[in-house]
Every structure is written in structure tokens, then in C-alpha cells.
Amino acid sequence: RIAADNAYRIPRSRQLDEAYRDANLPIVDLAIIKAGVRLAKVLNDALAGYQPGRAGPSLGPGMYSDREAAAHAGEEAMVVGTVITVHRTDSGNLYLNFGADYPHQTFSGAVLKPSDPALRNLDGLVGKRVGIKGRIKIYKGQAEVLIERRDQIVELP
């Protein structure tokens, strides 16, 4: 609407001169400021629960931080980070989300329709630093490891 009411109103001369620029520059400036405020809100909401993990090099070989996991898709490794939430789907799947709440997580440990009672209630891991062992894969743009056994989850100090 702003563009139609202002920027798309081309002078009869078809020349975008100083008068056109001077009339539209404050409108463009205000639109950019408003867009910046909206972007700040989106980023604040997305990163509200983010807690940085330890730096990658201190983890050791075959271990990656939750933020690094996507770069190592296809590898068998341990992904280390802080569990922010345990997300359950209507279909019975359970996800340990690292870095931020779903859908903004940096990594997930995915338990698909858990039959093992030890994998049904993992809520006690929220806020804890854990490692998830397994093959890192990318699913719908997100790094994850499928968890089939409780021993794939290691609580860390």
C-alpha cells in the first residue's frame, strides 16, 4: 500500500528527479525502520531460549556442538548441547530440542514412536547438558539423530 500510494506515483514527466526522491526518502526510511523492528521481534522470539554450548574444539574427536551438527550430516558422532524442550507430536514422536524451542532448534534427538519405556519420559533432561550418539542426518532442513535406545543419550556434567 505504501509503495502504491507513494513510490509508484511517477511524475507526469516520467523523470524520477530530486523532488520525487525528496518526497519518498522519508517514507522509505520509515519502512526500513519498521521492518528492522519486526525483524528484531522475530529474532528475539526465535532466540529466547537459546543457551550457547561449549566451543567445538574442546569437545574432542567425533563430538560436535548442536550448532555444528548440520555440517557433519552423514557422520556417526556425538552431538552435545543443552536440551531446551522436549516436544511431542500428535503421532507419538518425541524430540529433544537443543539450542532453542521448536521450531527454531539448532539440533534434535528424534525418538520415533517410542516403545521402550526408558524413552517415553525424557522431560528430566530439560535444562541439562547431554550428548546424543548416532548418525547425524538432515530432516526438513534440521540436523537430528534418531534415538532408538536410551544408551544413545549421555548426561554430561
C-alpha positions as CSV (number, residue, x, y, z in Angstrom):
1,R,0.0,0.0,0.0
2,I,2.8,2.4,0.9
3,A,4.5,1.7,-2.5
4,A,1.3,2.2,-4.4
5,D,0.4,5.4,-2.6
6,N,3.9,6.9,-3.0
7,A,6.7,5.3,-4.9
8,Y,4.6,4.1,-7.8
9,R,3.2,7.6,-8.4
10,I,5.5,8.5,-11.2
11,P,5.7,12.2,-12.2
12,R,4.0,13.1,-15.5
13,S,7.4,13.9,-16.9
14,R,8.5,10.2,-16.2
15,Q,11.6,11.7,-14.6
16,L,12.5,10.5,-11.1
17,D,14.1,13.7,-10.1
18,E,15.1,15.3,-6.7
19,A,11.6,16.2,-5.9
20,Y,10.5,12.6,-6.3
21,R,13.4,11.4,-4.2
22,D,12.9,14.0,-1.5
23,A,9.2,13.1,-1.3
24,N,9.8,9.4,-1.0
25,L,13.0,9.2,1.0
26,P,11.3,9.7,4.4
27,I,8.7,7.1,3.6
28,V,11.4,4.6,2.6
29,D,13.4,5.4,5.8
30,L,10.3,4.8,8.0
31,A,9.5,1.5,6.1
32,I,13.1,0.3,6.7
33,I,12.9,1.2,10.4
34,K,9.6,-0.6,10.8
35,A,11.0,-3.7,9.0
36,G,14.0,-3.7,11.4
37,V,11.7,-3.6,14.4
38,R,9.7,-6.5,13.1
39,L,12.9,-8.5,12.3
40,A,14.2,-7.8,15.9
41,K,11.0,-9.2,17.3
42,V,11.3,-12.3,15.2
43,L,14.9,-12.8,16.2
44,N,14.1,-12.2,19.9
45,D,11.3,-14.7,19.8
46,A,13.4,-17.3,17.9
47,L,16.4,-17.0,20.3
48,A,14.5,-16.5,23.6
49,G,15.6,-19.9,24.9
50,Y,19.0,-20.1,23.3
51,Q,21.8,-21.1,25.5
52,P,25.2,-21.4,23.8
53,G,27.0,-24.7,24.2
54,R,30.7,-25.1,24.6
55,A,33.0,-24.4,21.7
56,G,33.5,-27.2,19.3
57,P,37.3,-27.8,19.7
58,S,37.0,-28.6,23.4
59,L,34.6,-31.5,22.7
60,G,37.1,-33.9,21.2
61,P,37.1,-36.1,18.1
62,G,33.8,-37.3,16.9
63,M,31.9,-34.9,19.1
64,Y,30.2,-31.8,17.8
65,S,28.2,-29.0,19.4
66,D,24.5,-28.7,18.5
67,R,25.3,-25.7,16.3
68,E,27.9,-27.7,14.3
69,A,25.8,-30.9,13.8
70,A,24.4,-29.9,10.4
71,A,27.9,-29.5,8.9
72,H,28.6,-33.2,9.8
73,A,25.5,-34.8,8.3
74,G,26.2,-38.5,7.5
75,E,28.7,-38.9,10.2
76,E,28.5,-41.2,13.3
77,A,29.2,-38.9,16.1
78,M,28.0,-37.5,19.5
79,V,26.2,-34.1,19.3
80,V,26.5,-32.2,22.6
81,G,24.3,-29.3,23.8
82,T,21.6,-28.2,26.3
83,V,18.1,-29.7,26.0
84,I,15.8,-26.7,25.8
85,T,12.5,-28.6,25.4
86,V,11.0,-32.0,24.9
87,H,8.5,-31.7,22.0
88,R,5.8,-34.4,21.5
89,T,3.9,-34.7,18.3
90,D,0.3,-35.9,17.9
91,S,1.6,-39.0,16.2
92,G,3.6,-40.0,19.3
93,N,7.1,-38.9,18.3
94,L,9.3,-37.2,20.8
95,Y,12.1,-34.7,20.1
96,L,14.8,-33.4,22.4
97,N,15.4,-29.9,21.1
98,F,18.8,-28.2,21.6
99,G,19.6,-24.6,21.4
100,A,16.1,-23.2,21.2
101,D,12.5,-24.3,21.3
102,Y,10.8,-26.0,18.4
103,P,10.7,-25.0,15.5
104,H,13.9,-22.9,16.0
105,Q,16.1,-25.6,17.5
106,T,19.7,-26.0,16.4
107,F,19.5,-29.8,16.7
108,S,17.1,-32.5,17.7
109,G,17.3,-36.0,19.1
110,A,14.3,-37.8,17.5
111,V,12.6,-40.7,19.2
112,L,10.0,-42.0,16.7
113,K,7.0,-43.7,18.4
114,P,9.0,-45.0,21.4
115,S,8.1,-48.5,22.5
116,D,10.9,-48.6,25.1
117,P,9.6,-47.2,28.4
118,A,13.0,-45.6,29.1
119,L,12.5,-43.4,26.0
120,R,8.9,-42.2,26.8
121,N,9.6,-39.8,29.5
122,L,12.7,-37.7,28.9
123,D,11.4,-34.4,30.4
124,G,14.0,-34.6,33.1
125,L,16.7,-33.8,30.6
126,V,15.3,-30.2,30.0
127,G,18.0,-27.8,31.0
128,K,20.7,-30.4,31.1
129,R,23.8,-30.7,29.0
130,V,23.6,-34.0,27.1
131,G,25.2,-35.9,24.2
132,I,23.3,-37.8,21.6
133,K,25.2,-40.6,19.9
134,G,24.3,-41.7,16.4
135,R,24.3,-40.9,12.7
136,I,23.6,-37.2,12.1
137,K,21.1,-36.6,9.3
138,I,19.2,-33.6,7.9
139,Y,15.4,-33.9,8.1
140,K,13.3,-31.0,6.7
141,G,16.4,-28.7,6.9
142,Q,17.1,-29.6,10.6
143,A,20.0,-31.7,12.0
144,E,18.9,-34.7,14.0
145,V,20.0,-38.1,15.3
146,L,17.4,-40.9,15.5
147,I,17.3,-42.3,19.1
148,E,16.4,-46.0,19.3
149,R,18.0,-46.9,22.6
150,R,18.4,-45.0,25.9
151,D,22.2,-45.6,25.9
152,Q,22.4,-43.2,22.9
153,I,21.7,-40.3,25.4
154,V,24.6,-39.4,27.7
155,E,24.1,-36.9,30.5
156,L,27.2,-34.7,30.8
157,P,28.5,-32.6,33.7
